[in-house]
């Protein structure tokens, strides 16, 4: 759940992409009152789905580069698919894409977009309402996956690592995925260690909706990957985000 820069938009970037979410206040002082219930996170995106989807136009260049450099496969997976813009890119390399999001309204938007877009064959996209920490996908099924701008919305570390484990479980031998999360390196943050916060989403009528984020420091991002059932092929920090290209295999033991 992620380029134009509307007020209150999504991911911290500085390269002209439309997710240039510029958090205007760091509210970690309220950390004890942050919305940590997964149901609250789902309700937040259900509420803002229509407006949120309209602000996400183009795929991230990092996703485009990742897919362009990947071999062809059979099944793709977009975890936190939002309005489907990255699922459409994955479909250039695979015959079928599993589009997973916790928000049913966002999945509805994705269905409309994917039916009308260049990918046009709606039958190639399966929309699945599910939590990233409990993917309803068989083991060793996925050849190519994007888990972009979503893991940072899971409200505690155990669920974040569980979601990475799930990604490792469903990736087929030889499969690969791109994972990203917000980073403390963004110049709006003045912290070196990872932290929990909320960022406002401003609806057209002026109402604001709090969205939970865990902002990763790069070492913490590496540690969560190492604790999971994933092996890191490459990792880097860019445009206020941590990135990793991963494949199945124990990050801790292999």
DOVEXMI-224862 format. One record per residue: x, y, z of N, C-alpha, C, O in turn; residue in three letters. Coordinates in steps of 0.02 Angstrom, whole numbers, padded with zeros to 5 digits, always signed. Layout:
% residues N
XYZXYZXYZXYZALA/...
***
This chain:
% residues 254
+00044-00053+00000+00000+00000+00000+00047+00055+00000+00026+00113+00000UNK/+00083+00108-00166+00122+00163-00161+00141+00177-00227+00177+00225-00239UNK/+00217+00418-00496+00239+00460-00434+00212+00524-00446+00214+00512-00506UNK/+00172+00621-00442+00136+00679-00424+00137+00685-00348+00148+00635-00314UNK/+00127+00740-00323+00135+00752-00252+00076+00789-00224+00080+00849-00214UNK/+00021+00754-00209-00038+00786-00180-00026+00801-00106+00019+00772-00076UNK/-00065+00845-00077-00059+00858-00005-00074+00794+00034-00124+00761+00021UNK/-00031+00778+00080-00042+00721+00124-00032+00655+00090-00061+00605+00113UNK/+00006+00650+00036+00015+00587+00001+00062+00540+00037+00079+00551+00095UNK/+00084+00485+00002+00111+00425+00033+00182+00414+00051+00196+00416+00111UNK/+00230+00403+00006+00295+00378+00026+00349+00432+00017+00345+00472-00029UNK/+00399+00432+00063+00449+00485+00058+00495+00474+00000+00535+00427+00000UNK/+00491+00517-00051+00534+00511-00109+00554+00581-00130+00519+00629-00114UNK/+00610+00587-00164+00632+00652-00188+00654+00648-00261+00696+00687-00283UNK/+00625+00601-00300+00647+00592-00368+00592+00607-00418+00597+00587-00476UNK/+00540+00643-00397+00487+00661-00443+00431+00610-00447+00382+00621-00483UNK/+00436+00555-00410+00384+00505-00411+00324+00531-00371+00331+00576-00330UNK/+00264+00502-00384+00204+00532-00357+00190+00515-00285+00140+00539-00257UNK/+00231+00475-00253+00220+00459-00183+00261+00503-00137+00280+00481-00083UNK/+00274+00563-00156+00317+00606-00116+00279+00629-00054+00261+00688-00049UNK/+00266+00583-00008+00233+00600+00054+00282+00640+00096+00335+00614+00114UNK/+00265+00700+00112+00308+00741+00153+00277+00748+00222+00238+00794+00234UNK/+00295+00703+00268+00265+00706+00335+00280+00773+00368+00339+00791+00376UNK/+00228+00809+00387+00239+00876+00413+00244+00879+00488+00255+00932+00517UNK/+00237+00822+00520+00248+00822+00592+00264+00752+00616+00233+00703+00595UNK/+00312+00748+00659+00333+00685+00689+00300+00680+00757+00316+00718+00802UNK/+00253+00633+00764+00212+00630+00824+00230+00571+00867+00186+00540+00898UNK/+00294+00555+00870+00315+00498+00911+00303+00510+00985+00304+00463+01024UNK/+00292+00573+01005+00276+00586+01075+00211+00552+01095+00200+00538+01154UNK/+00167+00537+01044+00104+00504+01058+00109+00428+01048+00058+00395+01039UNK/+00170+00401+01049+00181+00331+01030+00136+00283+01068+00115+00232+01041UNK/+00123+00298+01131+00081+00252+01171+00010+00249+01147-00026+00201+01163UNK/-00013+00299+01109-00081+00301+01086-00089+00287+01011-00142+00299+00982UNK/-00036+00262+00980-00039+00250+00908-00086+00192+00893-00094+00147+00934UNK/-00117+00192+00834-00165+00139+00815-00128+00075+00795-00107+00068+00738UNK/-00121+00028+00842-00082-00032+00830-00124-00093+00813-00097-00146+00799UNK/-00189-00087+00815-00233-00142+00798-00235-00150+00722-00250-00102+00687UNK/-00220-00210+00695-00223-00219+00623-00291-00199+00593-00294-00174+00537UNK/-00345-00210+00631-00410-00190+00606-00415-00115+00596-00448-00091+00550UNK/-00382-00076+00639-00382-00004+00633-00345+00018+00570-00366+00064+00535UNK/-00289-00016+00556-00252-00001+00495-00296-00014+00434-00297+00026+00387UNK/-00332-00070+00434-00377-00086+00378-00432-00033+00372-00446-00010+00317UNK/-00461-00014+00427-00515+00035+00426-00490+00103+00399-00526+00138+00364UNK/-00428+00120+00416-00399+00182+00391-00397+00183+00316-00417+00231+00284UNK/-00372+00128+00286-00366+00127+00213-00433+00116+00179-00443+00139+00123UNK/-00480+00083+00212-00547+00081+00185-00576+00151+00179-00610+00168+00131UNK/-00563+00192+00229-00592+00259+00231-00562+00305+00178-00598+00345+00148UNK/-00497+00299+00167-00464+00346+00120-00453+00316+00051-00424+00348+00008UNK/-00477+00254+00039-00460+00216-00021-00470+00255-00085-00424+00258-00127UNK/-00528+00284-00095-00543+00316-00159-00496+00374-00173-00468+00380-00228UNK/-00487+00417-00124-00442+00475-00133-00370+00452-00138-00333+00477-00180UNK/-00350+00406-00095-00282+00380-00096-00265+00352-00165-00212+00367-00193UNK/-00309+00311-00193-00296+00279-00257-00287+00331-00313-00248+00320-00359UNK/-00323+00386-00310-00318+00437-00362-00251+00473-00361-00232+00503-00411UNK/-00214+00468-00306-00150+00502-00301-00092+00457-00320-00034+00479-00320UNK/-00106+00394-00337-00053+00347-00355-00060+00330-00429-00102+00290-00448UNK/-00020+00362-00470-00029+00357-00542+00019+00308-00575-00002+00264-00613UNK/+00083+00316-00562+00135+00279-00599+00172+00232-00552+00177+00245-00492UNK/+00200+00178-00579+00240+00133-00537+00306+00166-00516+00332+00209-00551UNK/+00331+00145-00459+00395+00170-00437+00450+00149-00487+00447+00093-00512UNK/+00498+00192-00500+00553+00172-00545+00592+00112-00519+00617+00072-00558UNK/+00596+00105-00453+00632+00048-00424+00596-00018-00441+00628-00069-00453UNK/+00529-00016-00441+00491-00076-00459+00500-00091-00533+00510-00148-00552UNK/+00497-00040-00574+00507-00048-00646+00576-00079-00660+00581-00125-00700UNK/+00628-00052-00629+00696-00078-00640+00702-00150-00616+00733-00192-00649UNK/+00672-00165-00559+00674-00233-00532+00640-00282-00580+00667-00335-00594UNK/+00581-00265-00603+00544-00310-00648+00581-00317-00715+00586-00373-00741UNK/+00607-00262-00742+00642-00265-00805+00703-00311-00802+00722-00342-00852UNK/+00734-00315-00743+00795-00355-00735+00779-00427-00715+00826-00467-00706UNK/+00715-00445-00707+00696-00511-00682+00678-00558-00740+00655-00534-00792UNK/+00688-00623-00731+00667-00670-00783+00592-00679-00785+00557-00662-00737UNK/+00567-00705-00839+00496-00720-00845+00476-00775-00797+00517-00818-00779UNK/+00414-00775-00775+00389-00826-00730+00316-00840-00744+00288-00817-00794UNK/+00285-00877-00699+00215-00896-00707+00169-00856-00662+00118-00831-00685UNK/+00188-00848-00597+00144-00815-00549+00181-00757-00516+00238-00764-00495UNK/+00148-00700-00513+00173-00642-00478+00131-00627-00417+00075-00652-00411UNK/+00157-00587-00372+00123-00569-00310+00137-00496-00294+00195-00475-00292UNK/+00085-00457-00282+00091-00388-00260+00059-00383-00191-00002-00384-00185UNK/+00101-00378-00140+00078-00375-00070+00068-00301-00052+00116-00262-00055UNK/+00007-00283-00032-00009-00213-00022-00018-00180-00089+00013-00128-00103UNK/-00060-00210-00131-00064-00190-00202-00095-00122-00213-00084-00091-00265UNK/-00134-00096-00164-00165-00031-00173-00208-00030-00235-00252-00072-00244UNK/-00195+00019-00280-00237+00026-00340-00213-00017-00399-00240-00011-00454UNK/-00162-00059-00388-00142-00106-00440-00088-00084-00487-00072-00119-00535UNK/-00059-00025-00475-00010+00001-00523+00052-00042-00529+00081-00047-00583UNK/+00074-00074-00474+00133-00118-00479+00114-00187-00503+00156-00222-00533UNK/+00053-00209-00490+00030-00273-00518+00033-00272-00593+00051-00322-00624UNK/+00016-00215-00624+00018-00209-00696+00089-00217-00723+00099-00245-00777UNK/+00139-00193-00685+00209-00201-00705+00230-00274-00699+00263-00301-00743UNK/+00212-00305-00643+00228-00376-00634+00201-00419-00690+00232-00467-00711UNK/+00142-00401-00716+00109-00439-00769+00149-00440-00834+00135-00480-00878UNK/+00198-00395-00840+00240-00396-00899+00288-00455-00899+00317-00473-00950UNK/+00297-00486-00840+00344-00542-00834+00311-00608-00817+00342-00661-00825UNK/+00249-00607-00794+00215-00668-00773+00146-00673-00805+00118-00623-00829UNK/+00118-00733-00804+00053-00742-00835-00005-00726-00790-00061-00713-00813UNK/+00006-00727-00724-00047-00717-00675-00019-00679-00615+00036-00694-00593UNK/-00057-00631-00589-00034-00592-00532-00085-00597-00475-00145-00586-00486UNK/-00062-00614-00416-00103-00614-00356-00097-00545-00324-00043-00525-00303UNK/-00152-00509-00320-00154-00441-00294-00183-00443-00223-00243-00454-00214UNK/-00140-00434-00173-00160-00441-00103-00162-00372-00070-00114-00334-00075UNK/-00217-00357-00037-00221-00297+00004-00271-00309+00060-00318-00348+00052UNK/-00260-00275+00116-00305-00283+00173-00370-00244+00162-00420-00259+00195UNK/-00370-00196+00116-00428-00152+00105-00469-00175+00046-00444-00176-00010UNK/-00532-00193+00058-00576-00214+00004-00590-00156-00044-00590-00167-00105UNK/-00602-00095-00021-00613-00040-00069-00553-00028-00115-00562-00013-00174UNK/-00492-00035-00088-00433-00027-00132-00431-00083-00183-00411-00071-00241UNK/-00449-00144-00164-00450-00199-00212-00501-00186-00267-00490-00203-00325UNK/-00557-00155-00250-00607-00139-00301-00579-00089-00351-00589-00096-00411UNK/-00543-00038-00326-00512+00010-00370-00460-00024-00415-00456-00010-00474UNK/-00421-00069-00385-00371-00106-00424-00403-00146-00480-00378-00148-00536UNK/-00460-00177-00465-00494-00215-00516-00514-00172-00575-00506-00192-00632UNK/-00541-00112-00562-00561-00067-00615-00501-00044-00655-00503-00042-00717UNK/-00447-00026-00620-00387-00002-00654-00356-00055-00698-00337-00042-00755UNK/-00351-00116-00672-00318-00169-00710-00361-00192-00768-00334-00215-00819UNK/-00426-00187-00762-00470-00205-00818-00466-00154-00875-00476-00171-00933UNK/-00453-00091-00857-00453-00037-00907-00383-00020-00934-00377+00014-00985UNK/-00331-00044-00900-00263-00023-00917-00233-00062-00974-00267-00100-01009UNK/-00167-00052-00984-00132-00085-01038-00132-00160-01030-00131-00198-01079UNK/-00133-00183-00966-00132-00255-00953-00199-00287-00973-00201-00346-00989UNK/-00252-00249-00972-00320-00261-00997-00354-00328-00985-00415-00329-00979UNK/-00319-00383-00981-00351-00448-00969-00361-00457-00894-00316-00480-00859UNK/-00420-00439-00870-00434-00442-00798-00427-00512-00770-00414-00521-00710UNK/-00435-00563-00812-00430-00632-00788-00360-00649-00765-00351-00700-00730UNK/-00311-00610-00782-00242-00623-00761-00228-00599-00691-00174-00612-00664UNK/-00276-00564-00660-00265-00535-00594-00316-00563-00544-00376-00557-00554UNK/-00290-00594-00492-00333-00618-00438-00327-00570-00379-00273-00561-00351UNK/-00383-00539-00360-00383-00492-00304-00402-00530-00240-00453-00564-00238UNK/-00361-00522-00188-00368-00561-00127-00364-00514-00067-00314-00480-00058UNK/-00416-00512-00026-00413-00473+00035-00379-00515+00089-00404-00568+00108UNK/-00323-00491+00113-00285-00530+00162-00233-00485+00195-00215-00432+00169UNK/-00210-00507+00253-00157-00474+00290-00090-00500+00265-00082-00559+00250UNK/-00041-00456+00260+00025-00475+00236+00058-00528+00280+00102-00565+00257UNK/+00039-00531+00343+00069-00579+00389+00038-00648+00385+00062-00695+00417UNK/-00017-00655+00347-00049-00720+00339-00073-00727+00267-00133-00721+00253UNK/-00028-00737+00221-00045-00739+00150-00081-00804+00133-00055-00858+00148UNK/-00139-00802+00101-00175-00862+00081-00150-00887+00013-00187-00892-00035UNK/-00086-00904+00012-00052-00925-00050-00013-00988-00034+00017-00993+00020UNK/-00013-01035-00080+00023-01098-00068+00098-01088-00066+00125-01040-00095UNK/+00132-01134-00032+00206-01132-00028+00236-01136-00098+00209-01168-00143UNK/+00293-01102-00107+00334-01109-00168+00296-01093-00232+00307-01124-00283UNK/+00250-01045-00228+00205-01033-00284+00226-00973-00328+00210-00972-00387UNK/+00261-00924-00298+00269-00859-00330+00339-00851-00360+00389-00865-00327UNK/+00342-00829-00422+00406-00819-00457+00432-00748-00449+00493-00737-00448UNK/+00387-00699-00443+00407-00629-00442+00358-00591-00398+00298-00597-00406UNK/+00385-00551-00351+00341-00517-00303+00365-00446-00289+00425-00431-00292UNK/+00317-00404-00272+00331-00336-00247+00297-00329-00179+00237-00342-00172UNK/+00336-00309-00129+00310-00295-00063+00335-00225-00046+00382-00216-00008UNK/+00301-00176-00075+00327-00107-00077+00283-00061-00036+00222-00060-00043UNK/+00315-00023+00009+00281+00029+00048+00222+00000+00087+00169+00032+00092UNK/+00231-00059+00115+00176-00091+00152+00199-00118+00219+00163-00111+00269UNK/+00258-00148+00223+00279-00179+00286+00281-00127+00342+00271-00145+00400UNK/+00294-00064+00327+00297-00013+00379+00229+00004+00409+00226+00041+00458UNK/+00175-00021+00379+00109-00010+00408+00090-00064+00459+00040-00055+00495UNK/+00127-00118+00463+00110-00171+00512+00130-00147+00581+00186-00122+00590UNK/+00086-00154+00630+00093-00115+00692+00141-00142+00745+00149-00110+00797UNK/+00174-00199+00733+00225-00220+00781+00276-00264+00745+00263-00290+00691UNK/+00335-00271+00776+00390-00305+00742+00374-00378+00727+00392-00403+00674UNK/+00340-00411+00772+00325-00482+00761+00284-00491+00697+00296-00539+00660UNK/+00236-00447+00684+00197-00453+00623+00237-00434+00562+00229-00463+00508UNK/+00282-00385+00569+00324-00366+00512+00369-00424+00492+00375-00440+00433UNK/+00401-00455+00540+00445-00512+00525+00403-00571+00499+00425-00607+00454UNK/+00344-00582+00529+00300-00636+00504+00282-00625+00431+00278-00673+00393UNK/+00271-00562+00411+00254-00549+00342+00313-00564+00296+00303-00587+00239UNK/+00373-00551+00319+00433-00569+00280+00440-00644+00275+00459-00671+00223UNK/+00426-00679+00330+00425-00753+00329+00375-00778+00278+00390-00825+00240UNK/+00316-00749+00277+00265-00769+00229+00288-00759+00157+00276-00801+00114UNK/+00322-00704+00145+00348-00692+00078+00399-00746+00059+00398-00771+00003UNK/+00442-00764+00107+00490-00818+00095+00456-00885+00083+00480-00925+00042UNK/+00402-00897+00118+00366-00961+00111+00335-00968+00041+00338-01022+00012UNK/+00306-00914+00015+00270-00920-00048+00314-00913-00109+00294-00932-00164UNK/+00374-00886-00101+00419-00880-00158+00443-00949-00180+00462-00991-00139UNK/+00441-00961-00245+00464-01024-00273+00541-01025-00274+00572-00972-00272UNK/+00571-01084-00276+00643-01087-00286+00663-01047-00348+00635-01057-00402UNK/+00710-01003-00340+00729-00960-00395+00688-00897-00400+00703-00853-00441UNK/+00634-00891-00359+00593-00831-00359+00628-00774-00326+00676-00783-00289UNK/+00603-00714-00338+00634-00655-00308+00580-00602-00293+00526-00603-00324UNK/+00596-00557-00247+00548-00505-00228+00585-00441-00212+00644-00442-00194UNK/+00550-00386-00219+00575-00320-00198+00535-00298-00137+00473-00297-00138UNK/+00570-00281-00083+00540-00258-00021+00563-00186-00008+00622-00171-00018UNK/+00517-00143+00013+00538-00075+00032+00500-00052+00094+00446-00077+00109UNK/+00530-00003+00128+00498+00028+00187+00528+00097+00197+00583+00112+00175UNK/+00489+00140+00230+00514+00207+00247+00577+00202+00289+00585+00155+00328UNK/+00621+00252+00280+00685+00252+00315+00696+00317+00354+00671+00370+00335UNK/+00733+00311+00407+00751+00370+00447+00797+00417+00409+00806+00474+00430UNK/+00824+00395+00353+00869+00437+00313+00832+00493+00277+00864+00540+00252UNK/+00766+00490+00275+00728+00544+00244+00742+00609+00282+00745+00609+00344UNK/+00751+00664+00245+00775+00725+00278+00723+00758+00322+00738+00807+00356UNK/+00660+00734+00322+00611+00761+00368+00616+00730+00438+00586+00755+00485UNK/+00653+00676+00444+00660+00643+00509+00727+00661+00540+00778+00665+00505UNK/+00727+00672+00605+00790+00691+00639+00812+00636+00687+00844+00650+00737UNK/+00794+00574+00672+00811+00518+00715+00854+00468+00679+00849+00461+00618UNK/+00897+00435+00716+00941+00385+00687+00916+00315+00698+00933+00269+00660UNK/+00874+00304+00749+00846+00239+00763+00774+00235+00738+00739+00286+00735UNK/+00752+00175+00721+00684+00166+00698+00633+00186+00750+00647+00183+00810UNK/+00574+00207+00727+00523+00231+00774+00454+00223+00744+00447+00218+00683UNK/+00404+00223+00787+00333+00222+00767+00305+00293+00766+00323+00335+00808UNK/+00262+00306+00719+00231+00372+00715+00166+00367+00676+00147+00313+00652UNK/+00131+00422+00669+00075+00427+00623+00087+00485+00576+00121+00534+00592UNK/+00059+00479+00516+00063+00531+00465-00008+00545+00442-00045+00498+00426UNK/-00027+00608+00439-00094+00627+00419-00106+00614+00345-00062+00624+00303UNK/-00166+00590+00329-00192+00593+00261-00248+00644+00261-00294+00640+00302UNK/-00245+00692+00215-00296+00744+00212-00345+00729+00156-00326+00727+00097UNK/-00408+00719+00174-00460+00705+00125-00483+00770+00091-00469+00824+00116UNK/-00517+00765+00034-00538+00825-00002-00580+00874+00039-00578+00934+00027UNK/-00617+00848+00088-00659+00892+00129-00621+00923+00187-00650+00958+00229UNK/-00554+00910+00190-00513+00939+00243-00504+00896+00304-00462+00911+00346UNK/-00542+00842+00310-00533+00797+00366-00465+00762+00360-00441+00748+00305UNK/-00434+00750+00418-00370+00715+00418-00379+00646+00451-00417+00638+00499UNK/-00343+00598+00425-00346+00529+00449-00276+00508+00467-00230+00514+00426UNK/-00267+00483+00527-00201+00460+00549-00184+00392+00517-00226+00347+00516UNK/-00123+00386+00492-00099+00322+00466-00037+00301+00505+00009+00340+00514UNK/-00037+00239+00528+00019+00213+00567+00078+00199+00521+00070+00172+00466UNK/+00139+00216+00544+00201+00198+00510+00253+00176+00561+00258+00205+00615UNK/+00290+00125+00543+00353+00112+00577+00408+00134+00529+00417+00104+00476UNK/+00446+00186+00548+00500+00211+00507+00563+00174+00526+00587+00178+00582UNK/+00590+00138+00478+00648+00095+00490+00714+00133+00486+00722+00177+00444UNK/+00761+00117+00531+00830+00136+00517+00860+00079+00476+00839+00021+00484UNK/+00909+00093+00434+00934+00042+00388+00960-00021+00422+00950-00077+00397UNK/+00992-00014+00480+01016-00074+00516+00958-00116+00540+00961-00178+00539UNK/+00905-00084+00563+00846-00120+00587+00812-00157+00530+00790-00214+00538UNK/+00807-00125+00472+00779-00157+00413+00819-00219+00396+00790-00272+00382UNK/+00885-00214+00397+00928-00272+00383+00918-00326+00436+00919-00385+00419UNK/+00909-00306+00498+00900-00355+00552+00834-00394+00544+00833-00454+00555UNK/+00780-00359+00525+00716-00393+00516+00720-00442+00457+00692-00496+00460UNK/+00753-00422+00404+00763-00468+00348+00804-00528+00369+00789-00585+00350UNK/+00856-00517+00408+00899-00571+00431+00862-00619+00477+00879-00678+00480UNK/+00812-00594+00513+00774-00636+00559+00720-00676+00523+00687-00718+00554UNK/+00711-00663+00459+00656-00694+00421+00681-00752+00379+00740-00768+00377UNK/+00633-00783+00344+00649-00838+00299+00663-00813+00228+00639-00840+00179UNK/+00703-00760+00225+00723-00731+00162+00799-00725+00160+00831-00718+00212UNK/+00826-00728+00101+00897-00714+00090+00902-00651+00049+00868-00644-00002UNK/+00944-00604+00071+00951-00540+00037+01002-00547-00020+01059-00567-00010UNK/+00979-00531-00080+01023-00530-00139+01060-00464-00143+01119-00461-00161UNK/+01024-00410-00127+01053-00343-00130+01009-00297-00088+00949-00306-00085UNK/+01040-00248-00056+01001-00199-00018+01032-00130-00026+01092-00124-00039UNK/+00990-00078-00020+01014-00011-00028+00963+00038+00003+00907+00018+00020UNK/+00984+00101+00010+00941+00154+00035+00939+00209-00018+00991+00231-00042UNK/+00878+00231-00035+00871+00282-00087+00805+00319-00077+00754+00289-00059UNK/+00806+00385-00088+00745+00426-00088+00703+00416-00025+00642+00415-00027UNK/+00737+00410+00032+00702+00403+00095+00671+00336+00108+00628+00330+00151UNK/+00692+00285+00073+00668+00217+00082+00725+00167+00087+00777+00176+00057UNK/+00714+00114+00126+00757+00056+00126+00730+00007+00074+00669-00003+00069UNK/+00774-00024+00035+00755-00073-00015+00796-00136-00006+00853-00135+00017UNK/+00767-00192-00025+00804-00255-00029+00774-00298-00084+00713-00306-00089UNK/+00816-00327-00124+00796-00380-00170+00810-00445-00135+00867-00457-00114UNK/+00761-00488-00129+00767-00548-00087+00746-00610-00126+00714-00605-00179UNK/+00764-00667-00098+00745-00732-00127+00730-00778-00068+00747-00762-00011UNK/+00698-00835-00080+00683-00880-00024+00746-00910+00007+00796-00921-00028UNK/+00743-00922+00072+00800-00949+00108+00809-00912+00172+00793-00853+00176UNK/+00833-00946+00223+00839-00916+00289+00890-00860+00289+00949-00872+00274UNK/+00869-00800+00306+00917-00745+00311+00965-00755+00367+01022-00731+00364UNK/+00943-00790+00419+00986-00798+00478+01036-00855+00470+01092-00851+00495UNK/+01015-00908+00435+01056-00967+00439+01092-00987+00375+01140-01025+00379UNK/+01070-00964+00317+01101-00987+00255+01162-00945+00237+01194-00958+00186UNK/
***
